[in-house]
Every structure is written in structure tokens, then in C-alpha cells.
Amino acid sequence: MKQKKKVLILGGGGFIGSHIAEALLDEYSIRIFDKKNFSHKNITPLRGDIDIVEGDFNNITDVEPALKGIDYIFHLVCSTIPATSNTNCTYDIETNVISTLKLLSCLKHTPRCKIIFISSGGTVYGNTPSVPISEQENNYPLCSYGITKLMIEKYLYLYRHLYGLDYYIIRLSNPYGERQDWHNSQGLIMTFLYNVCKGRPIEIWGDGSIVRDYIYIRDAMKCLAKILMYSGDTRIFNVGSGRGYSINEIVKKIGTITDKNPRIVYKTNRSCDVQTNILDSTLARQELDWEPETPLDKGIARVYRWMSEAIATQVV
Ligand SMILES: NC(=O)c1ccc[n+]([C@@H]2O[C@H](COP(=O)([O-])OP(=O)(O)OC[C@H]3O[C@@H](n4cnc5c(N)ncnc54)[C@H](O)[C@@H]3O)[C@@H](O)[C@H]2O)c1
């Protein structure tokens, strides 16, 4: 029998990582690296079929054993989120950029290993003169999180130039879907749905006019699966739905789908938020033959069903 290629998912116990593991499990042998004693709730159904290595990404001696025999790496570990990253930029650089550089140094000796870095299409561009935003757009992030993502992107380029490192970068828009953590302010749809289910008010930063590009997580996973087989020259891909919705539109959709009328509390807007972010994913469509498939209403309805069940069975 042909031996399966080995995929390491750094941060594989989280929202996106657990979906990558699930999407690739049939075709690849999966190893997850995540924090010591991390919650296994996202990967419970997969546990018998995957290899788990626990440790601290900031400690390279913890990471090294996880790299053994690996063909592909998805790098998803991140210590900050856009909304809070400006409060301690030094910490953001130390824990994300420096630790990633230590990882890249290890990969100098294993150039056959391909690394896929999940960057942020929502923050690396900042405010742009127009939308949709292509990969060629200028980069003026409004948060440290976006800057450290760009720094890592540049080091990947440098390590390819110096050592032949094989890498690809996915600038992901705003993913939403089953298992996303609603306490994490990165997942607006999930947080709003949870509050609606619990009969709590929805809090909106600003007047609700901010526009984002939301992509259903399983659509994004199909793209990530394709990138493993890709060997072309394009290194950076935007991955989004290509459609923009304001926060007020999302609230309206959630009200219709859940048949509930949530109370809305408008709060002061945040300096880290760009006004409009919609990604142009033409390159991913052309080079990877990928297409987002799930309309927003359908995706939200799926997640709502999942959440209602999870709340009823007290999984969450
Ligand atoms: N969720 C989004 O909206 C979004 C959008 C674009 C890009 N991204 C990026 O995708 C990646 C994954 O996002 P996510 O939403 O799945 O986040 P997540 O928080 O659900 O998952 C991250 C995982 O990394 C692990 N981790 C964090 N620090 C660690 C450390 N020091 N050592 C070992 N493990 C550690 C966490 O335990 C967690 O399981 C991140 O890099 C994020 O910046 C996320």
C-alpha cells in the first residue's frame, strides 16, 4: 500500500486546525502540535486516527520532535488577535515572529518540506482605495497582528531565496463555522449566534457599517487541500468569498435565520478596524481551481443548527 504523506498542523487543536485535520485525514497522515494540556474538544472524533504532540511553540525544543518525517506543515499558531495585538506589540513580535523564525531555521535542513502559512486577508492590507482587494495591493495594517503576519510572509520569502524553502501563504478572510470559539472576538458570526441563542444582546463596535468578507470554513478547507498539490510560482493567495456584508446585514440575517429578534448595543468603534475588506480570490480560482460554494445564509443556518445541538447537549 502506498504510504500516506505526513502533514503537521501547528495549532491543530484550534478552530481552523481541527477543520484542516478533518478535511485531510482520508488522504494524509496527520500530526497535530498544540499547547500542553490543550482542550481536545475540537478533535475528539479524530483522536484515534491522528498523532498528537503537545508543547509550546515558543520553545523550539518542543517543536523539533514534531517535525520528524513531515512532508507538509500548516502553521496556524498565533498568540494574538487583531483587536488586542496593539496593546503589546513587542509580545506579538516575540511570540509570533521570533518563534516562527526559529521554526524556519529548523526547516533549512529539510528543504523538501512544504510550509503553508495562514496569514490574514482581513488585516494585512489595512484601508484600501478600492475593493475587492488583490494580492498586489499595498500593505498598511492598522494592527500589530497584521504587521507580524506580513513579517512572517517576508521571512518565508527570504528563506526561499536563501535556502530554497518551499512555502505558500494563504491570506484568509473571515472564516466562520462549526467549532469556532465565540469568546474569541475574531469570530463575529459565531459570537452573535451564541449571544442570540443565549438570549443575550449583540454588541457592535461602531455603527454596524463595517463590511467584511465571510467564508464558510469548509469552503476554505477545500482550498487548503488543493494547495498541498500545487507547485506553481504564485506564493500568496487571497482566500475569501469575494462578497462583502456589513455587520448590520449580518445581524439581520441572523435574526431571520434564528427567528429571533436580538437586542443590539452599539459601542464606540475600534481603531484597529478597517472600514471595508473584501478579497479578490481570482488567483486561487485560476491557479488552484477552487471556488467558494456556500452562500452566507446557508452557512449561517448550518452553524446555527450545530450550535443549537451543541448547547442542547452541553458540548459548549
Ligand atoms: N479565525 C480567523 O478569523 C482567522 C482569519 C485569518 C487568519 N487566521 C489565522 O489562522 C490561524 C488559526 O486561527 P484559529 O481561528 O484556528 O485560532 P485558534 O485560537 O482556534 O487556534 C490556534 C491554536 O494554536 C494553539 N496555540 C496558541 N499558542 C500556542 C503555543 N505557544 N504553542 C502551541 N500551540 C499554541 C492554540 O492552543 C489553538 O489551539 C491563526 O494564525 C490566525 O491568525 C484566523
Ligand as a Chemical Component Dictionary entry (heavy atoms), coordinates in Angstrom:
data_LIG
# 
_chem_comp.id                   LIG 
_chem_comp.type                 NON-POLYMER 
_chem_comp.pdbx_formal_charge   0 
_chem_comp.three_letter_code    LIG 
# 
loop_
_chem_comp_atom.comp_id 
_chem_comp_atom.atom_id 
_chem_comp_atom.alt_atom_id 
_chem_comp_atom.type_symbol 
_chem_comp_atom.charge 
_chem_comp_atom.model_Cartn_x 
_chem_comp_atom.model_Cartn_y 
_chem_comp_atom.model_Cartn_z 
_chem_comp_atom.pdbx_ordinal 
LIG N1  N1  N 0  -10.157 32.765 12.807 1  
LIG C1  C1  C 0  -9.984  33.774 11.957 2  
LIG O1  O1  O 0  -10.853 34.623 11.770 3  
LIG C2  C2  C 0  -8.681  33.881 11.174 4  
LIG C3  C3  C 0  -8.629  34.636 9.998  5  
LIG C4  C4  C 0  -7.434  34.710 9.285  6  
LIG C5  C5  C 0  -6.304  34.074 9.769  7  
LIG N2  N2  N 1  -6.384  33.365 10.934 8  
LIG C6  C6  C 0  -5.172  32.731 11.430 9  
LIG O2  O2  O 0  -5.345  31.334 11.393 10 
LIG C7  C7  C 0  -4.650  30.740 12.479 11 
LIG C8  C8  C 0  -5.585  29.837 13.275 12 
LIG O3  O3  O 0  -6.707  30.576 13.708 13 
LIG P1  P1  P 0  -7.855  29.886 14.591 14 
LIG O4  O4  O 0  -9.056  30.759 14.449 15 
LIG O5  O5  O -1 -7.956  28.443 14.282 16 
LIG O6  O6  O 0  -7.266  30.099 16.052 17 
LIG P2  P2  P 0  -7.429  29.149 17.328 18 
LIG O7  O7  O 0  -7.098  30.011 18.502 19 
LIG O8  O8  O 0  -8.732  28.445 17.319 20 
LIG O9  O9  O 0  -6.263  28.078 17.114 21 
LIG C9  C9  C 0  -4.927  28.351 17.374 22 
LIG C10 C10 C 0  -4.332  27.143 18.091 23 
LIG O10 O10 O 0  -2.959  27.445 18.353 24 
LIG C11 C11 C 0  -2.644  26.946 19.650 25 
LIG N3  N3  N 0  -1.534  27.715 20.218 26 
LIG C12 C12 C 0  -1.502  29.029 20.520 27 
LIG N4  N4  N 0  -0.315  29.351 21.076 28 
LIG C13 C13 C 0  0.409   28.195 21.127 29 
LIG C14 C14 C 0  1.719   27.873 21.599 30 
LIG N5  N5  N 0  2.510   28.806 22.133 31 
LIG N6  N6  N 0  2.143   26.607 21.483 32 
LIG C15 C15 C 0  1.345   25.638 20.930 33 
LIG N7  N7  N 0  0.102   25.873 20.466 34 
LIG C16 C16 C 0  -0.364  27.153 20.562 35 
LIG C17 C17 C 0  -3.915  27.181 20.464 36 
LIG O11 O11 O 0  -3.946  26.342 21.616 37 
LIG C18 C18 C 0  -5.005  26.867 19.446 38 
LIG O12 O12 O 0  -5.423  25.528 19.512 39 
LIG C19 C19 C 0  -4.037  31.853 13.285 40 
LIG O13 O13 O 0  -2.715  32.048 12.882 41 
LIG C20 C20 C 0  -4.866  33.052 12.879 42 
LIG O14 O14 O 0  -4.149  34.250 12.997 43 
LIG C21 C21 C 0  -7.538  33.240 11.629 44 
# 
loop_
_chem_comp_bond.comp_id 
_chem_comp_bond.atom_id_1 
_chem_comp_bond.atom_id_2 
_chem_comp_bond.value_order 
_chem_comp_bond.pdbx_ordinal 
LIG N1  C1  SING 1  
LIG C1  O1  DOUB 2  
LIG C1  C2  SING 3  
LIG C2  C3  SING 4  
LIG C2  C21 DOUB 5  
LIG C3  C4  DOUB 6  
LIG C4  C5  SING 7  
LIG C5  N2  DOUB 8  
LIG N2  C6  SING 9  
LIG N2  C21 SING 10 
LIG C6  O2  SING 11 
LIG C6  C20 SING 12 
LIG O2  C7  SING 13 
LIG C7  C8  SING 14 
LIG C7  C19 SING 15 
LIG C8  O3  SING 16 
LIG O3  P1  SING 17 
LIG P1  O4  DOUB 18 
LIG P1  O5  SING 19 
LIG P1  O6  SING 20 
LIG O6  P2  SING 21 
LIG P2  O7  DOUB 22 
LIG P2  O8  SING 23 
LIG P2  O9  SING 24 
LIG O9  C9  SING 25 
LIG C9  C10 SING 26 
LIG C10 O10 SING 27 
LIG C10 C18 SING 28 
LIG O10 C11 SING 29 
LIG C11 N3  SING 30 
LIG C11 C17 SING 31 
LIG N3  C12 SING 32 
LIG N3  C16 SING 33 
LIG C12 N4  DOUB 34 
LIG N4  C13 SING 35 
LIG C13 C14 SING 36 
LIG C13 C16 DOUB 37 
LIG C14 N5  SING 38 
LIG C14 N6  DOUB 39 
LIG N6  C15 SING 40 
LIG C15 N7  DOUB 41 
LIG N7  C16 SING 42 
LIG C17 O11 SING 43 
LIG C17 C18 SING 44 
LIG C18 O12 SING 45 
LIG C19 O13 SING 46 
LIG C19 C20 SING 47 
LIG C20 O14 SING 48 
# 
